[in-house]
Amino acid sequence: FLGVQRGTERRWNRRAAWWMGAGAWFVVMAVLILLTRARNTDYASEESMWRDVLSKRPDNYRAYIHAAAGLFSGGQIARTDQVCRALLQRIPDYSRCSDARIRELWNQGYTTRRSLRYYAMARNLLGNVQWAMGHGKEAAE
């Protein structure tokens, strides 16, 4: 009788272990699903995704450009204007610098190709915004 009882206990221990493992797996999966759903709210739209990036990394020039482009394509011209101007305030104004001065700044480490590229992209997008707002003279500048 003692041997039968031990076999029954082992079987119940295996079942209990299986159910505990399955329960732990279920809890982990539920937590991961909830975290994924919470993160997906940031990706609900292009604007919300780039807004999230800007809140975490305010000096990310690429995020400003893509946020502005998304707003522009969505028809939010006034908000695009604000985002472009905010970016242009963060990047030094290279438009009044001669090529020699830009090379000098570059050699001194004050500027990078990336900031020059994003400055040009922001100015171009701002020109498109000004044109869409009916300010052709300002768009040409």
Phi, psi and omega per residue, in radians:
F1 nan -0.608 -3.115
L2 -1.136 -0.667 3.128
G3 -1.153 -0.673 3.108
V4 -1.141 -0.687 -3.128
Q5 -1.136 -0.714 3.119
R6 -1.144 -0.697 3.096
G7 -1.088 -0.689 3.109
T8 -1.140 -0.725 3.125
E9 -1.097 -0.723 3.126
R10 -1.085 -0.762 3.133
R11 -1.075 -0.760 3.125
W12 -1.175 -0.609 3.092
N13 -1.140 -0.700 3.099
R14 -1.134 -0.770 3.117
R15 -1.103 -0.769 3.132
A16 -1.094 -0.731 3.119
A17 -1.120 -0.725 3.114
W18 -1.078 -0.817 -3.138
W19 -1.134 -0.653 3.100
M20 -1.164 -0.719 3.086
G21 -1.116 -0.767 3.121
A22 -1.119 -0.694 3.115
G23 -1.136 -0.729 3.107
A24 -1.120 -0.744 3.102
W25 -1.057 -0.747 3.136
F26 -1.084 -0.760 -3.137
V27 -1.107 -0.790 3.129
V28 -1.073 -0.789 -3.135
M29 -1.125 -0.697 3.118
A30 -1.096 -0.744 3.114
V31 -1.105 -0.781 3.130
L32 -1.113 -0.674 3.099
I33 -1.126 -0.762 3.134
L34 -1.133 -0.715 3.106
L35 -1.146 -0.670 3.111
T36 -1.141 -0.757 3.121
R37 -1.114 -0.682 3.110
A38 -1.141 -0.717 3.134
R39 -1.217 -0.561 -3.132
N40 -1.145 -0.358 3.069
T41 -1.125 -0.506 3.078
D42 -1.216 -0.474 -3.114
Y43 -1.726 0.278 -3.123
A44 -1.128 -0.592 3.089
S45 -2.514 2.846 3.129
E46 -1.088 -0.710 -3.134
E47 -1.095 -0.790 -3.110
S48 -1.170 -0.588 3.111
M49 -1.143 -0.840 -3.120
W50 -1.237 -0.527 3.052
R51 -1.105 -0.688 3.094
D52 -1.122 -0.735 3.111
V53 -1.101 -0.755 -3.133
L54 -1.169 -0.561 3.103
S55 -1.195 -0.526 -3.130
K56 -1.562 -0.549 -3.128
R57 -2.401 1.454 -3.049
P58 -1.153 -0.278 3.128
D59 -1.715 0.312 3.135
N60 -1.503 1.758 -3.091
Y61 -1.114 -0.651 -3.141
R62 -1.057 -0.680 3.138
A63 -1.107 -0.689 3.096
Y64 -1.083 -0.801 -3.113
I65 -1.082 -0.826 -3.100
H66 -1.226 -0.614 3.069
A67 -1.106 -0.779 3.137
A68 -1.133 -0.732 3.135
A69 -1.116 -0.699 3.104
G70 -1.137 -0.712 3.099
L71 -1.145 -0.719 -3.133
F72 -1.114 -0.781 3.132
S73 -1.193 -0.417 3.078
G74 -1.487 -0.002 3.092
G75 1.478 0.168 3.137
Q76 -1.615 1.329 -2.993
I77 -1.160 -0.777 -3.104
A78 -1.104 -0.727 3.111
R79 -1.176 -0.620 3.087
T80 -1.087 -0.736 3.110
D81 -1.030 -0.762 -3.139
Q82 -1.106 -0.768 -3.107
V83 -1.162 -0.744 3.123
C84 -1.099 -0.755 3.139
R85 -1.164 -0.625 3.091
A86 -1.118 -0.696 3.106
L87 -1.170 -0.765 -3.121
L88 -1.127 -0.450 3.068
Q89 -1.272 -0.486 -3.121
R90 -1.424 -0.536 -3.106
I91 -1.656 2.379 3.074
P92 -1.038 2.576 -3.116
D93 -1.391 1.838 -3.138
Y94 -1.621 -0.033 -3.036
S95 -1.194 -0.465 -3.117
R96 -1.669 0.013 -3.133
C97 -1.559 2.471 3.032
S98 -1.327 2.865 3.114
D99 -1.054 -0.648 3.125
A100 -1.121 -0.703 3.132
R101 -1.165 -0.688 3.109
I102 -1.118 -0.756 3.085
R103 -1.060 -0.698 3.122
E104 -1.115 -0.784 3.100
L105 -1.093 -0.698 3.140
W106 -1.054 -0.825 -3.124
N107 -1.141 -0.503 3.128
Q108 -1.474 -0.105 3.097
G109 1.516 0.196 -3.105
Y110 -1.446 -0.299 -3.094
T111 -2.391 2.814 3.092
T112 -2.313 2.825 3.073
R113 -1.037 -0.654 -3.095
R114 -1.075 -0.808 -3.119
S115 -1.162 -0.623 3.073
L116 -1.118 -0.753 -3.133
R117 -1.128 -0.776 -3.126
Y118 -1.231 -0.539 3.053
Y119 -1.089 -0.823 3.132
A120 -1.101 -0.716 3.141
M121 -1.142 -0.722 3.139
A122 -1.158 -0.716 3.106
R123 -1.109 -0.714 3.137
N124 -1.122 -0.814 3.137
L125 -1.134 -0.673 3.090
L126 -1.113 -0.648 3.054
G127 -1.092 -0.721 3.083
N128 -1.112 -0.666 3.113
V129 -1.132 -0.814 3.141
Q130 -1.071 -0.704 3.105
W131 -1.096 -0.767 -3.138
A132 -1.147 -0.517 3.110
M133 -1.416 -0.075 3.116
G134 1.543 0.297 3.123
H135 -1.831 1.252 -3.054
G136 -1.093 -0.660 -3.125
K137 -1.127 -0.766 3.130
E138 -1.206 -0.547 3.139
A139 -1.189 -0.565 -3.123
A140 -1.309 -0.328 -3.095
E141 -1.322 nan nan
